[in-house]
Amino acid sequence: MKKPSNMSPLNAQVSTSASGDDDHPYFVSTIKPYCIRKTEFYLPMDFATSNGLNKQCEMILKDEAERCWSVWLGRLGTNFGITRGWTKFRTENGLLVGDAYKFELIKNGEIPIAHFHCKYSAKVAKR
């Protein structure tokens, strides 16, 4: 059984290059309606598998203000993503449908750490 196309994070721009010490794997996308309706957050499958996030474990999610949230990764049907903690993070950061974001894995290990750049703008990133 396939997931409806409107629930697929396939249009996320994924980068896994690491050409320097400060480069971390990341993807850029926009908040879709299902990201607000659902209590979980899907990761692009290529990103999850290539970075070892296709497992069940705790993850630390940081925002621009360096505030941290403990969330849980796990299987979401045939995909992987945040299974617990997404609603609180989304609400406290005021995320809305259409907001661009950058999900950057800054540390991988027993407890991965990711930086969720809310209301991301490519123009800001190039400065």
Secondary structure, DSSP 8 states (H G I E B T S, - for coil): ----GGG-GGG-EEE----STT---EEEEE--HHHHHSS-EEE-HHHHHHTT--S-EEEEEE-TT--EEEEEEEEETTEEEEEESHHHHHHHTT--TT-EEEEEEEE-SSS-EEEEETT--HHHHT-
